[in-house]
Amino acid sequence: MAGRVVLAIGGLFALIEALYILLILFGANPVNSFFSFVKSLAEPLALFFPGLIPIDNYDVAVLVNYGLAGLFWLLVAGVVARIVF
């Protein structure tokens, strides 16, 4: 049971990162309240990943850096869930 909760939380964190990536790539309005809400969740969850790999193209940089953060959360959740089981 606890392992599933850990996996669900990690999946939720990765989903937030993916949603932020999609909003950026599809050109969402940055002053929109939904965009601001998702951004306020995604940026702290990205930890140290934004700026880790310097890329000149902003869209590609968001895709790579926040994508790595999403993968990180999935990996951490999987490892912690294995330990809990």
Backbone as a printed PyTorch tensor [residue, N CA C, xyz], in Angstrom:
tensor([[[  0.8170,  -1.1960,   0.0000],
         [  0.0000,   0.0000,   0.0000],
         [  0.8630,   1.2640,   0.0000]],

        [[  1.8640,   1.3040,   0.8630],
         [  2.7140,   2.4920,   0.9470],
         [  3.5160,   2.6840,  -0.3410]],

        [[  3.9140,   1.5960,  -0.9590],
         [  4.6490,   1.6850,  -2.2150],
         [  3.8210,   2.3080,  -3.3230]],

        [[  2.5360,   1.9860,  -3.3460],
         [  1.6490,   2.5630,  -4.3540],
         [  1.4570,   4.0510,  -4.1300]],

        [[  1.3940,   4.4570,  -2.8810],
         [  1.2690,   5.8840,  -2.5700],
         [  2.5160,   6.6240,  -3.0490]],

        [[  3.6790,   6.0570,  -2.7990],
         [  4.9320,   6.6740,  -3.2350],
         [  4.9710,   6.7740,  -4.7630]],

        [[  4.5710,   5.7160,  -5.4450],
         [  4.5310,   5.7390,  -6.9110],
         [  3.5360,   6.7780,  -7.4280]],

        [[  2.4100,   6.9050,  -6.7640],
         [  1.4110,   7.8920,  -7.1790],
         [  1.9250,   9.3150,  -7.0040]],

        [[  2.6050,   9.5730,  -5.9160],
         [  3.1530,  10.9110,  -5.6890],
         [  4.2410,  11.2250,  -6.7110]],

        [[  5.1280,  10.2880,  -6.9650],
         [  6.1630,  10.4830,  -7.9780],
         [  5.5670,  10.6880,  -9.3520]],

        [[  4.5240,   9.9320,  -9.6730],
         [  3.8400,  10.1000, -10.9530],
         [  3.1680,  11.4560, -11.0660]],

        [[  2.5920,  11.9300,  -9.9730],
         [  1.9630,  13.2550,  -9.9670],
         [  2.9970,  14.3480, -10.1990]],

        [[  4.1540,  14.2300,  -9.5500],
         [  5.2170,  15.2130,  -9.7530],
         [  5.6880,  15.2180, -11.2070]],

        [[  5.8560,  14.0330, -11.7820],
         [  6.2790,  13.9320, -13.1820],
         [  5.2000,  14.4810, -14.1130]],

        [[  3.9420,  14.2530, -13.7780],
         [  2.8380,  14.7810, -14.5790],
         [  2.8090,  16.3010, -14.5600]],

        [[  3.0870,  16.8980, -13.4360],
         [  3.1470,  18.3600, -13.3410],
         [  4.2590,  18.8920, -14.2380]],

        [[  5.4020,  18.2340, -14.2170],
         [  6.5150,  18.6570, -15.0760],
         [  6.1330,  18.5210, -16.5490]],

        [[  5.4930,  17.4330, -16.9060],
         [  5.0810,  17.2130, -18.3020],
         [  4.0400,  18.2440, -18.7340]],

        [[  3.1230,  18.5650, -17.8590],
         [  2.1120,  19.5700, -18.1810],
         [  2.7480,  20.9300, -18.4100]],

        [[  3.7190,  21.2790, -17.5950],
         [  4.4260,  22.5440, -17.7740],
         [  5.1650,  22.5690, -19.1120]],

        [[  5.8070,  21.4700, -19.4650],
         [  6.4980,  21.3780, -20.7530],
         [  5.5130,  21.5880, -21.8960]],

        [[  4.3770,  20.9190, -21.8320],
         [  3.3760,  21.0580, -22.8960],
         [  2.8430,  22.4820, -22.9930]],

        [[  2.6090,  23.1130, -21.8640],
         [  2.1250,  24.4950, -21.8910],
         [  3.1460,  25.4250, -22.5450]],

        [[  4.4200,  25.2180, -22.2600],
         [  5.4750,  26.0310, -22.8750],
         [  5.5580,  25.7550, -24.3670]],

        [[  5.5740,  24.4850, -24.7430],
         [  5.7440,  24.1350, -26.1490],
         [  4.5690,  24.5750, -27.0140]],

        [[  3.3620,  24.5670, -26.4550],
         [  2.1990,  24.9980, -27.2260],
         [  1.9250,  26.4880, -27.1060]],

        [[  2.8140,  27.2180, -26.4280],
         [  2.7280,  28.6650, -26.3780],
         [  1.5850,  29.2050, -25.5370]],

        [[  1.3760,  28.6320, -24.3810],
         [  0.3120,  29.1040, -23.4940],
         [  0.6060,  30.5340, -23.0400]],

        [[ -0.4420,  31.2610, -22.7580],
         [ -0.3290,  32.6500, -22.3130],
         [  0.2570,  32.6780, -20.8990]],

        [[  1.4370,  33.2740, -20.7010],
         [  2.0850,  33.2500, -19.3810],
         [  1.3450,  34.0270, -18.3020]],

        [[  0.4280,  34.9210, -18.6660],
         [ -0.3110,  35.6670, -17.6460],
         [ -1.6000,  34.9550, -17.2510]],

        [[ -1.8900,  33.8310, -17.8900],
         [ -3.0700,  33.0330, -17.5490],
         [ -2.8930,  32.4510, -16.1550]],

        [[ -3.9650,  32.4300, -15.3720],
         [ -3.8590,  31.9520, -13.9980],
         [ -3.5520,  30.4490, -13.9250]],

        [[ -4.0840,  29.6420, -14.8570],
         [ -3.7680,  28.2140, -14.8590],
         [ -2.2870,  27.9960, -15.1510]],

        [[ -1.7670,  28.7230, -16.1400],
         [ -0.3450,  28.6210, -16.4670],
         [  0.5020,  29.0170, -15.2560]],

        [[  0.1340,  30.1010, -14.6040],
         [  0.8790,  30.5530, -13.4240],
         [  0.8450,  29.5160, -12.3090]],

        [[ -0.3120,  28.8790, -12.1390],
         [ -0.4410,  27.8480, -11.1120],
         [  0.4660,  26.6570, -11.4120]],

        [[  0.4290,  26.1770, -12.6440],
         [  1.2620,  25.0390, -13.0280],
         [  2.7410,  25.4050, -12.9130]],

        [[  3.0920,  26.6100, -13.3190],
         [  4.4820,  27.0630, -13.2200],
         [  4.9310,  27.1230, -11.7660]],

        [[  4.0360,  27.5950, -10.8720],
         [  4.3960,  27.6900,  -9.4550],
         [  4.6020,  26.3100,  -8.8320]],

        [[  3.9960,  25.2860,  -9.3990],
         [  4.2230,  23.9230,  -8.9270],
         [  5.4520,  23.2950,  -9.5850]],

        [[  5.6320,  23.5390, -10.8780],
         [  6.6880,  22.8680, -11.6450],
         [  8.0860,  23.3750, -11.2950]],

        [[  8.2200,  24.6680, -11.0800],
         [  9.5640,  25.2000, -10.8410],
         [ 10.2200,  24.6540,  -9.5740]],

        [[  9.5400,  24.6090,  -8.4200],
         [ 10.2050,  24.0130,  -7.2500],
         [ 10.4540,  22.5160,  -7.3980]],

        [[  9.5690,  21.8220,  -8.1240],
         [  9.7500,  20.3810,  -8.3080],
         [ 10.8990,  20.0590,  -9.2540]],

        [[ 11.3100,  21.0370, -10.0520],
         [ 12.3970,  20.8100, -11.0050],
         [ 13.7620,  20.7660, -10.3180]],

        [[ 13.8010,  21.1640,  -9.0630],
         [ 15.0110,  21.1370,  -8.2440],
         [ 16.1580,  21.8770,  -8.9260]],

        [[ 17.2560,  21.1890,  -9.1900],
         [ 18.4450,  21.8040,  -9.7840],
         [ 18.5180,  21.6210, -11.2910]],

        [[ 17.5260,  21.0160, -11.9120],
         [ 17.6080,  20.6870, -13.3310],
         [ 17.5510,  21.8890, -14.2760]],

        [[ 16.7120,  22.9150, -14.0310],
         [ 16.7330,  24.0620, -14.9540],
         [ 18.1040,  24.7380, -14.9350]],

        [[ 18.6850,  24.8760, -16.0870],
         [ 20.0110,  25.4670, -16.2060],
         [ 21.1370,  24.4600, -16.1020]],

        [[ 20.8200,  23.2230, -15.8300],
         [ 21.8530,  22.1990, -15.7140],
         [ 22.5550,  21.9890, -17.0490]],

        [[ 21.7710,  21.9380, -18.1050],
         [ 22.3060,  21.7990, -19.4540],
         [ 21.9860,  23.0930, -20.2010]],

        [[ 22.9790,  23.9360, -20.4490],
         [ 22.6990,  25.2030, -21.1310],
         [ 22.3880,  24.9830, -22.6160]],

        [[ 21.1880,  25.3970, -22.9980],
         [ 20.7410,  25.2730, -24.3800],
         [ 20.2110,  26.6300, -24.8040]],

        [[ 20.5790,  27.0690, -25.9990],
         [ 20.1920,  28.4030, -26.4600],
         [ 18.7010,  28.5210, -26.7600]],

        [[ 18.1000,  27.5010, -27.3160],
         [ 16.6800,  27.5320, -27.6540],
         [ 15.8640,  27.3010, -26.3750]],

        [[ 15.0030,  28.2670, -26.0250],
         [ 14.2540,  28.1970, -24.7670],
         [ 13.3280,  26.9810, -24.7190]],

        [[ 12.6090,  26.7040, -25.7950],
         [ 11.6790,  25.5720, -25.8100],
         [ 12.4060,  24.2500, -25.6140]],

        [[ 13.5200,  24.0880, -26.2780],
         [ 14.3010,  22.8510, -26.1350],
         [ 14.8910,  22.7560, -24.7290]],

        [[ 15.3190,  23.8960, -24.1870],
         [ 15.8720,  23.9090, -22.8270],
         [ 14.8130,  23.4870, -21.8110]],

        [[ 13.5960,  23.9860, -21.9590],
         [ 12.5100,  23.5860, -21.0550],
         [ 12.2170,  22.1020, -21.2190]],

        [[ 12.1570,  21.6320, -22.4440],
         [ 11.8850,  20.2250, -22.7060],
         [ 12.9340,  19.3280, -22.0550]],

        [[ 14.1980,  19.6530, -22.2310],
         [ 15.2730,  18.8180, -21.6990],
         [ 15.3440,  18.9050, -20.1770]],

        [[ 15.3980,  20.1310, -19.6460],
         [ 15.6110,  20.2970, -18.2120],
         [ 14.4170,  19.8380, -17.3730]],

        [[ 13.2220,  20.2290, -17.7540],
         [ 12.0520,  19.7990, -16.9900],
         [ 11.7100,  18.3390, -17.2910]],

        [[ 12.0580,  17.8660, -18.4680],
         [ 11.8980,  16.4500, -18.7750],
         [ 12.7960,  15.5870, -17.9110]],

        [[ 14.0300,  16.0510, -17.7080],
         [ 14.9410,  15.3350, -16.8060],
         [ 14.4070,  15.3270, -15.3820]],

        [[ 13.8160,  16.4360, -14.9670],
         [ 13.2320,  16.4930, -13.6210],
         [ 12.0800,  15.4990, -13.4890]],

        [[ 11.2470,  15.3980, -14.5230],
         [ 10.1570,  14.4330, -14.4940],
         [ 10.6630,  13.0020, -14.4230]],

        [[ 11.6820,  12.7010, -15.2090],
         [ 12.2760,  11.3610, -15.1610],
         [ 12.9090,  11.0840, -13.7980]],

        [[ 13.5130,  12.1040, -13.2210],
         [ 14.1070,  11.9760, -11.8910],
         [ 13.0440,  11.5720, -10.8700]],

        [[ 11.8880,  12.2410, -10.9000],
         [ 10.8320,  11.9150,  -9.9430],
         [ 10.3040,  10.4990, -10.1510]],

        [[ 10.1890,  10.0650, -11.3950],
         [  9.7400,   8.6980, -11.6430],
         [ 10.7600,   7.6820, -11.1230]],

        [[ 12.0380,   7.9690, -11.3500],
         [ 13.0950,   7.0770, -10.8910],
         [ 13.1470,   7.0150,  -9.3660]],

        [[ 13.1130,   8.1580,  -8.7080],
         [ 13.1600,   8.2020,  -7.2480],
         [ 11.9510,   7.4920,  -6.6540]],

        [[ 10.7690,   7.7480,  -7.2270],
         [  9.5630,   7.0830,  -6.7160],
         [  9.6610,   5.5740,  -6.8790]],

        [[ 10.2010,   5.1270,  -8.0000],
         [ 10.3590,   3.6870,  -8.2210],
         [ 11.3220,   3.0580,  -7.2360]],

        [[ 12.4240,   3.7300,  -6.9660],
         [ 13.4060,   3.1940,  -6.0270],
         [ 12.8380,   3.1710,  -4.6110]],

        [[ 12.2030,   4.2590,  -4.1960],
         [ 11.6420,   4.3180,  -2.8420],
         [ 10.5100,   3.2920,  -2.6940]],

        [[  9.7010,   3.1300,  -3.7350],
         [  8.6250,   2.1460,  -3.6700],
         [  9.1830,   0.7290,  -3.5300]],

        [[ 10.2740,   0.4400,  -4.2110],
         [ 10.9120,  -0.8850,  -4.0890],
         [ 11.4120,  -1.1150,  -2.6650]],

        [[ 11.9660,  -0.0500,  -2.0610],
         [ 12.4730,  -0.1700,  -0.7000],
         [ 11.3200,  -0.3990,   0.2780]],

        [[ 10.2100,   0.2920,   0.0590],
         [  9.0590,   0.1950,   0.9480],
         [  8.3940,  -1.1680,   0.8540]],

        [[  8.3340,  -1.7490,  -0.3670],
         [  7.6620,  -3.0500,  -0.5400],
         [  8.3400,  -4.0930,   0.2660]]])
